[in-house]
Amino acid sequence: MCRHIAFLGTPQPLGALLVEPPHALVRQSWAPRRQRHGTVNADGFGVGWYAEGDPVPARYRRSGPIWADLPFADLARVVRSAAVLAAVRDATEPGADGEAAAAPYAFGNWLFSHNGAVRGWPASLAPLAATLPAADLLSLESRCDAALLWALVLHRLRAGDSLGQALADTVREVAEAAPGSRLNLLLTDGREIAATAWGDTLWYLTEPGRRTVVASEPYDDDPLWQEAPDRTVLTATRAEVLLTELKEPNR
């Protein structure tokens, strides 16, 4: 459930990344090619992007399907960016807070998305929620599993963890508390991308110095696309992509 994508590279219109490719995110909202769980991603969408000279990203989020949003078509045509994170949503539970539950989530210069589902939600993560400061819980944008995952990741980022470390430690902690969860997380600060493959597909494409794309699935048939193995944390810049094994809890 859900599809997401992050991009770093030379500035381009949002539409060149999210709309125009033959299997772009807009098409993945109704016809994903590699989605293992769910079939239609029509429960909201969001796009976050960075403008030149401003480290704090802008966001555009809606509760309906991306293909039906006419203002987004205009926005995608004219807005250009060198760093983007976008997602289309298939809700784990019906009616989970609408637009507020649509990725990307944001704080400061960070954007975050979750593709997957937490097994046994919400009871399974109640012990982890109790470890967070009360202010973090009261600040949750939504009551869905992705929002709590973001709170756990954000708590680590604020403590000084790198993007990749924050994701890796959160995935291991949540996987131990809720075995069988699908935890494909995606995070960027506009300069670096971090992602996890844990229960669903993750692909990447890189042309050093020109572009790096990390996505749930390829948006075209370019032979440069490579699939990240399951149980992996990926970190990427415009220059390189690094893959590190994520071990199961208690191994």
Protein Blocks (a to p, Z undefined) as FASTA:
>chain_A
ZZddddddddddfklmmmmpmkbfklmmmmcfkbcgdjbdcebccdddddehiabdcddd
dfbdfklmmklmmmmmmmccfbdcddddddfbghihpjmlpccddehjbccddedddehi
aklmmmmmmmpcfklmmmpfbfcfklmmmmmmmmmmmnopafklmmmmmmmmmmmmmghi
acddcddehlaccdddehiacdddddehkaccddfbdcbfcfkbccddehiacdddfkbc
cddddddehZZ
